[in-house]
Amino acid sequence: MNSIEEIESVFYEFRIEYYNRIGRFGNDEYICIGKSNLNRVLYIAFEITDAKIRPFTCIPNNKNAKKLYESNKKT
C-alpha cells in the first residue's frame, strides 16, 4: 500500500507529467510518473479540483512506467 507521504514525495522531485483530456471516468485527468521517497517508481493518476491535487490511482513499480521514467531522467 502507498502512504500519502510516499505519493506526495513524487511531486517534489523529477517527474513526468502529462494531461489526459478524457480520463477513465470522463473527467480531465493528469498522469504523473516519478520516483518516491522509498525509491519506487509510481504511476499516479490525479485530478486538480479547487486548486488541490487529488490522486485517485497509484500503481507502484509499473514496468512500462519505470521504463519511461528511466529513459527520460537526465542524470
Long-range contacts (C-beta under 8 A, 24 or more apart in sequence): 2-36, 2-42, 2-58, 2-60, 5-37, 6-36, 6-37, 6-38, 6-40, 6-42, 7-36, 7-42, 7-44, 7-55, 7-58, 9-36, 9-37, 9-38, 10-34, 10-35, 10-36, 10-42, 10-44, 11-53, 14-73, 14-74, 16-68, 16-69, 16-72, 20-45, 23-47, 33-65, 33-68, 33-69, 34-69, 35-69, 36-60, 41-65, 41-66, 41-69, 41-70
